[in-house]
Amino acid sequence: MNGFPPKTFFIAIAILLTLSACNNPKPLYRLDKLPLIPLPLSLENSEEVLEISSIHSIRMEGSDSNLSSMAQDLKIFWKKQTQQELLIQEGSTEKDRSISLEIKEDSSVKMGAYKLLIESHKIRIQAKTSEGIFRGIKTLEQIILLSNLHSKTTLLALAGGVIVDEPQYEYRGAMLDVARHFFSVETVKRYIDLLSSYKINFLHFHLSDDQGWRIEIKSWPKLTEIGGQTQVGGGEGGFYSQEDYQEIVKYASDRYITIVPEIDLPGHTNAALASYAELNCDGKATALYSGIEVGFSSLCVDKEITYEFVEDVIREISALSPGPYFHIGGDESLVTPQEDFNRFMDRTLAIVKKYNKIPMGWYELIGADIPEETLLQFWAKSEDFSKIIPKKSKLLISAASYTYLDMKYDSITPLGLHWAGYLPVKKAYDWDPQTLVPDLDSHQIIGLEAPLWTETIEDFYDIAYMAFPRIIGHAELGWTDASLRQWEDYANRLSFHGRLLEALDVKYYASDEIDWK
């Protein structure tokens, strides 16, 4: 008998239609509706849909050796999120059915800029540099994670389109104070992983203060033997060997984050003064300190051994730090007369330059005769900017009332301080470094940095609770053009990131300003 009986025919058609529907999965989001942070420069939808199962390989195009390690990391991520094993291949013979990482000499010249194309049978990430490829991969990973976490079924498809993206500022930073409380190498690495996910590219490491000296200096071993013994509240403290520090620097570099070492001078130096009596003007070692008050300590500016000490420290740390900056502190040196402070800084800044680093310091350096290339970090109230405006130095904005992650969210926040006021999530996001101070030349601003001082912070849980979600907003302030930023839109996008942070075991502050999804 030819043909189907009527009933069997309709059953067969139903099966075919079902199979067809299964073979054409729908993406959860259109590309321009994805709650990405930082918000990209532009997102353009297409009518194409990429089935996840169609991707079979990762292809590398370009001679940059960093592509290989990025491809390996992407392969691991893809397997975890999609249960699919990808091959890694070189060359551009066949781009279909692949994620291609393409170094393109004719693409945008901005560091970190990239283009991400999602088509029906391929994904392409194009950039001029490997850093741009890395930023594009992080965007792709966020797309996959958000789609997976908010889908009711296994991720099957992505919407097609093109993302063109580049950073607004060249410096998008965070700072971690490891002097008030010490944190292990693994804790620092966890923080670096999270920062890199949101395209932050500098981590300022506050390595010394009154309460502790945290990095091994081989020519001055008592700095860690004695000065590394304590922390706020009298805990056991700790320090990084030079090998530990190099491990952190390498780990950060692999994620396109530059470590900025800070040794705070000439104040905030009690740990050093307790370690070496000769650094004190009276030749007597001070007692170790575990309180939180500031402004009482100073190196002896008149002693020649002080400058031998400073040079040895800068020389050893500079040799371990491939980044361009060396931060010399300079803040709250309240017991150092201004004339002495200026003399000390004249010599110290020359030492930093001797070891081929760009000097960097807190805005109090403005009182000294600083070289024009010095990067000044502004931390105090905005009205104090009047002291900086006439200078030509580049500025890094870290205004305490907007960026200090150790400020309490509100009056009942269990951690943190509030001397600069409370810092809820909206206030941390809803401002612009370009317009914070009237009449400031915006060309001086190199970027912004969100410091986390750790008088009350003792472990990774505390770091995460105070940093997240505020650091995510700071990441967008540093990356996304001001014309594209708007609080209500950001708050909506951020609401989807709570589940992402939970998936990464990050115990964030669930602000009631956000309608968490």
C-alpha positions in Angstrom: 0.0 0.0 0.0 1.4 3.4 -1.0 1.3 6.4 1.4 0.4 6.8 5.0 -3.0 5.9 6.4 -4.6 9.2 7.6 -4.0 8.7 11.3 -0.4 7.6 11.0 0.3 10.5 8.6 -0.8 13.1 11.1 1.2 11.4 13.9 4.3 11.5 11.6 3.8 15.2 10.9 3.4 15.9 14.6 6.7 14.1 15.3 8.5 16.0 12.5 7.2 19.4 13.8 8.3 18.5 17.3 11.8 17.5 16.1 11.9 20.7 14.1 11.1 22.8 17.1 13.8 21.0 19.2 16.3 21.6 16.4 15.5 25.4 16.4 15.9 26.5 20.0 15.1 30.1 20.9 17.6 32.3 22.7 16.7 33.6 26.2 17.7 37.2 25.3 18.1 39.4 22.3 21.6 40.7 22.2 20.7 44.3 23.1 18.5 43.1 26.1 21.3 41.2 27.8 22.0 42.6 31.2 25.8 43.1 30.6 28.0 45.0 33.0 29.9 47.0 32.0 27.5 48.2 29.3 29.2 47.9 25.9 29.7 50.8 23.6 27.2 49.4 21.1 25.0 46.3 20.6 23.4 45.5 17.3 20.9 42.7 16.9 20.7 40.4 13.9 18.1 37.8 12.9 20.6 35.0 13.2 20.6 32.4 16.1 23.6 30.4 17.2 22.8 26.9 18.4 25.4 26.1 21.1 25.8 22.5 19.8 27.0 23.9 16.5 30.3 25.1 18.0 33.0 22.4 17.8 36.3 24.3 18.1 38.3 27.4 19.2 40.5 28.9 16.5 43.4 31.3 17.1 44.4 33.8 14.4 47.5 35.8 15.2 51.1 35.3 16.5 50.4 36.5 20.1 51.5 33.7 22.4 48.8 34.8 25.0 46.1 33.5 22.7 46.9 29.9 23.5 46.4 30.2 27.3 43.2 32.2 26.7 41.9 29.5 24.4 42.6 26.8 27.0 40.8 28.8 29.7 37.8 29.4 27.3 37.7 25.6 26.5 37.5 24.8 30.3 34.7 27.4 30.7 32.8 26.2 27.7 32.9 22.6 28.9 31.7 23.5 32.4 28.8 25.7 31.1 27.7 23.6 28.0 29.0 20.1 28.6 30.7 20.3 25.2 34.3 19.6 24.5 36.0 21.9 22.0 39.1 21.4 20.0 41.8 24.1 19.9 43.1 24.9 16.4 45.3 27.5 14.7 44.7 29.4 11.5 41.7 30.7 9.6 41.0 28.0 7.1 37.5 27.4 8.4 35.7 29.7 10.8 32.3 28.0 10.8 31.4 25.9 13.8 34.1 27.7 15.9 34.9 30.5 18.3 37.7 32.4 16.6 40.1 34.6 18.5 41.4 37.0 15.9 44.2 39.6 16.3 43.4 42.2 13.7 45.9 45.0 13.0 43.2 47.3 11.5 40.8 47.2 14.5 40.5 49.9 17.1 43.7 51.2 18.6 42.3 51.6 22.2 43.8 49.2 24.7 41.1 46.7 25.6 38.8 47.4 22.6 37.2 44.5 20.9 34.4 43.4 18.5 32.3 40.3 19.3 30.2 38.8 16.5 27.7 36.0 17.1 26.5 34.4 13.9 24.5 31.3 13.0 27.4 28.9 13.1 30.3 30.8 14.6 31.5 33.3 17.2 34.3 35.8 16.4 36.2 38.0 18.8 38.4 40.5 17.1 40.9 43.0 18.6 44.2 44.7 17.9 45.7 43.3 21.1 45.5 40.2 23.2 44.1 42.3 26.0 41.1 43.2 23.7 40.6 39.5 23.0 40.6 38.8 26.7 38.0 41.6 27.3 35.8 40.1 24.5 36.1 36.6 26.0 34.9 38.0 29.4 31.9 39.5 27.7 31.1 36.2 26.0 31.5 34.4 29.3 29.1 36.8 30.9 26.5 36.2 28.1 26.8 32.5 28.6 26.6 32.7 32.4 23.6 35.1 32.5 21.8 33.0 29.9 22.4 29.8 31.8 21.5 31.2 35.2 18.3 32.7 34.1 17.1 30.0 31.8 14.6 27.3 32.9 16.3 24.8 30.6 19.7 23.9 29.4 21.3 26.7 27.4 20.7 25.8 23.7 21.1 29.0 21.7 22.4 32.6 21.7 20.9 35.5 19.8 23.0 36.8 16.9 24.5 40.3 16.6 27.6 42.5 17.0 29.1 44.1 20.1 31.6 46.9 19.5 33.3 47.9 22.7 36.1 50.0 24.2 37.0 51.5 27.6 36.4 55.1 28.5 39.4 55.4 30.9 42.8 53.8 30.7 43.0 53.2 34.4 40.1 51.3 36.0 41.3 50.2 39.4 40.6 48.7 42.7 42.8 48.9 45.8 43.2 46.2 48.5 44.7 47.1 51.9 46.6 44.1 53.1 48.4 46.0 55.9 45.5 46.5 58.4 44.6 42.9 57.9 46.6 40.3 56.0 45.1 38.2 53.2 46.4 35.0 51.8 47.6 34.6 48.2 44.5 32.5 47.4 42.2 35.2 48.8 43.9 37.8 46.6 43.6 35.6 43.6 39.9 35.2 44.2 39.5 38.9 44.3 41.5 39.3 41.1 39.3 36.8 39.3 36.2 38.8 40.2 37.8 42.1 39.2 38.8 40.8 35.8 35.3 39.6 35.1 34.1 43.2 35.2 37.1 44.5 33.1 39.0 46.2 35.9 42.7 46.5 34.9 44.6 47.8 37.9 44.9 46.4 41.5 46.7 48.8 43.9 48.3 46.8 46.7 48.7 48.7 50.0 51.6 46.7 51.3 52.7 48.6 54.4 51.2 50.7 57.2 51.4 51.3 60.9 49.9 47.9 61.6 52.0 45.7 59.4 54.7 45.3 56.7 53.5 42.7 54.2 56.3 42.1 51.7 59.7 40.5 52.1 62.6 42.9 51.6 65.7 40.7 51.5 68.1 43.5 52.4 65.9 44.5 55.5 64.6 41.1 56.7 63.3 42.4 60.1 60.6 44.3 58.2 58.6 41.1 58.0 60.2 39.2 60.9 59.0 41.9 63.3 56.8 44.3 61.3 54.7 41.5 59.8 53.8 39.9 63.1 50.6 41.8 63.9 47.5 43.5 62.4 44.5 45.4 63.6 43.1 43.9 66.7 46.4 42.1 67.5 46.0 39.0 65.2 49.1 37.1 63.9 49.5 39.2 60.7 51.6 37.7 58.0 53.5 38.7 54.9 54.2 37.7 51.3 57.6 36.3 50.4 59.0 37.7 47.2 57.9 34.5 45.5 54.4 34.9 46.8 54.3 38.5 45.5 55.6 37.4 42.0 52.9 34.7 41.9 50.2 37.3 42.5 51.7 39.6 39.9 51.8 36.8 37.3 48.3 35.7 38.2 47.0 39.3 37.8 49.0 39.8 34.6 47.4 36.7 33.0 44.1 38.4 33.6 45.3 41.7 32.2 45.4 43.4 35.6 48.5 45.4 36.6 49.6 45.3 40.2 50.5 48.7 41.6 52.7 48.3 44.8 52.4 50.9 47.5 54.8 51.5 50.3 53.3 54.4 52.3 56.0 57.0 53.2 57.1 58.9 55.3 54.0 58.5 57.6 52.0 55.3 58.2 55.4 53.6 58.9 55.2 52.3 62.5 55.7 48.7 61.4 59.0 49.7 59.8 60.0 51.9 62.8 59.3 48.9 65.2 61.5 46.7 63.0 64.6 49.0 62.8 65.5 51.4 65.6 67.8 53.3 63.4 64.9 54.6 61.2 63.7 56.6 64.3 65.2 60.0 65.1 65.9 58.9 68.7 67.4 55.5 67.7 64.8 53.6 69.6 62.4 51.1 68.0 58.7 51.8 68.5 56.2 49.2 69.8 54.2 47.2 67.4 50.7 48.8 66.8 47.3 47.2 66.2 45.0 50.1 66.5 43.3 52.1 63.7 44.3 55.8 64.5 46.5 57.4 61.9 49.0 60.3 61.6 51.4 59.6 64.5 54.4 58.0 62.7 57.2 59.2 60.5 60.5 58.1 59.2 63.4 60.2 60.4 63.9 62.6 57.4 67.3 63.9 58.6 69.1 60.5 58.7 70.9 59.3 55.7 70.1 55.7 56.5 66.4 56.5 55.9 67.2 57.1 52.2 69.3 53.9 52.0 66.2 52.1 53.4 63.9 53.8 51.0 66.1 53.0 48.0 66.5 49.3 48.9 62.7 48.9 49.3 61.9 50.6 46.0 64.7 48.8 44.2 63.6 45.3 45.4 59.9 45.8 44.8 60.4 47.5 41.4 62.4 44.5 40.2 59.4 42.3 41.0 56.8 44.7 39.6 56.6 45.0 35.7 53.9 47.6 35.8 54.6 51.3 35.2 53.8 52.7 38.6 55.3 52.8 42.1 53.0 54.3 44.8 54.8 56.1 47.6 51.8 57.1 49.7 52.4 60.5 51.2 49.1 60.8 53.0 48.3 61.8 56.6 52.0 62.4 57.5 50.7 64.7 60.3 53.8 64.7 62.5 56.2 65.5 59.6 56.7 69.2 59.1 55.9 70.4 55.6 59.5 71.4 54.9 60.8 68.0 56.0 58.0 66.3 54.0 59.1 68.2 50.9 62.8 67.3 51.3 61.9 63.7 51.8 59.7 63.6 48.8 62.3 65.3 46.6 64.7 62.5 47.2 62.2 59.7 47.2 60.6 60.7 43.9 64.1 60.8 42.4 64.7 57.2 43.6 61.4 56.0 42.0 62.4 57.5 38.7 65.9 56.0 39.1 64.3 52.5 39.0 62.2 53.4 35.9 58.8 53.7 37.5 56.3 56.5 37.3 55.8 58.0 40.7 52.3 57.7 42.2 51.0 59.0 45.5 48.0 60.4 47.4 47.0 63.9 46.7 49.0 65.3 49.7 52.0 65.1 47.5 50.8 68.3 45.9 52.7 70.2 48.6 56.0 68.9 47.3 57.9 69.8 44.1 56.6 66.8 42.2 57.6 65.9 38.6 54.8 66.5 36.1 54.5 62.8 35.3 53.5 62.0 38.9 50.1 60.3 39.1 48.1 61.9 42.0 45.4 59.9 43.7 42.6 62.1 45.0 40.9 60.6 48.1 39.4 63.4 50.2 36.3 65.6 49.9 35.7 67.2 46.5 36.3 70.8 47.7 40.0 69.9 48.3 40.4 69.6 44.5 41.1 73.3 44.4 44.6 72.5 45.5 45.1 70.3 42.5 43.5 72.2 39.7 46.5 74.3 38.7 48.8 71.3 38.4 49.5 69.4 35.2 49.7 66.0 36.9 47.4 63.2 35.9 44.7 62.5 38.4 43.2 59.2 39.6 39.8 59.8 41.2 39.2 57.9 44.5 36.9 60.4 46.3 36.1 58.7 49.6 32.5 59.6 49.7 31.9 57.9 46.3 34.5 55.1 45.9 35.7 53.9 49.4 34.4 50.4 49.7 35.0 50.3 53.4 32.3 52.9 54.0 29.2 51.4 55.4 26.2 51.0 53.1 23.9 52.4 55.8 23.8 52.8 59.6 23.2 49.1 60.3 26.0 47.7 58.0 27.9 45.3 60.4 31.3 46.1 58.7 33.1 49.2 57.7 33.4 52.8 58.9 31.5 56.0 58.1 33.8 59.0 58.4 33.1 59.8 54.8 29.4 59.2 55.1 27.3 56.2 54.1 27.8 54.8 50.6 24.7 53.0 49.3 24.8 51.3 45.9 23.0 54.1 44.0 25.4 56.8 45.3 28.4 54.6 44.4 27.2 54.5 40.8 25.3 57.6 40.1 28.1 60.2 39.6 30.7 61.1 37.0 34.4 61.6 37.6 34.4 64.2 34.8 31.9 66.5 36.6 32.5 65.8 40.2 34.4 69.1 40.6 33.6 72.2 38.6 36.4 73.7 36.5 38.6 70.7 36.7 40.4 69.9 33.4 38.9 66.5 32.5 42.0 65.7 30.4 43.9 65.4 33.7 41.7 62.4 34.8 43.3 59.1 33.9 40.5 57.0 35.6 39.1 56.0 38.9 40.0 53.5 41.7 37.8 52.0 44.4 39.9 51.4 47.5 39.0 48.8 50.2 40.7 49.7 53.5 40.6 46.8 55.9 40.4 48.0 59.5 37.2 45.9 59.9 37.7 43.4 57.1 39.2 40.1 58.1 38.5 37.5 55.3 37.2 37.0 51.8 33.6 37.0 53.0 34.2 40.5 54.4 35.9 41.7 51.2 33.1 40.4 49.0 30.3 41.8 51.2 31.8 45.3 51.2 33.0 45.3 47.5 30.0 43.7 45.8 27.9 45.0 44.3 29.5 48.5 44.5 32.7 47.6 42.7 30.6 46.4 39.8 29.2 50.0 39.4 32.7 51.4 39.7 33.8 49.0 36.9 31.1 50.4 34.7 32.0 54.0 35.5 35.5 53.3 34.4 34.6 51.4 31.2 31.3 52.8 29.8 30.9 56.2 28.2 29.1 58.6 30.5 26.4 59.3 27.8 25.3 55.6 28.0 25.1 55.4 31.8 21.8 55.8 33.5 20.9 54.6 37.1 17.5 52.9 36.3 19.0 50.9 33.4 22.0 49.9 35.4 20.0 48.9 38.5 17.9 46.6 36.2 21.0 45.0 34.7 22.6 44.7 38.1 19.5 42.8 39.4 20.5 39.9 37.2 24.0 39.7 38.6 23.0 38.6 42.1 22.5 35.1 40.9 25.8 35.2 39.0 27.6 36.2 42.1 25.9 33.5 44.1 27.0 31.0 41.4 30.6 32.1 42.1 30.1 31.8 45.9 30.3 35.5 46.4 28.3 36.7 49.4 27.4 40.2 48.3 25.3 42.9 50.0 21.8 42.5 48.7 20.8 46.1 48.7 17.1 46.9 48.8 17.8 49.6 46.2 17.9 46.7 43.6 15.0 44.5 42.6 17.1 41.3 42.5 16.0 38.7 40.0 
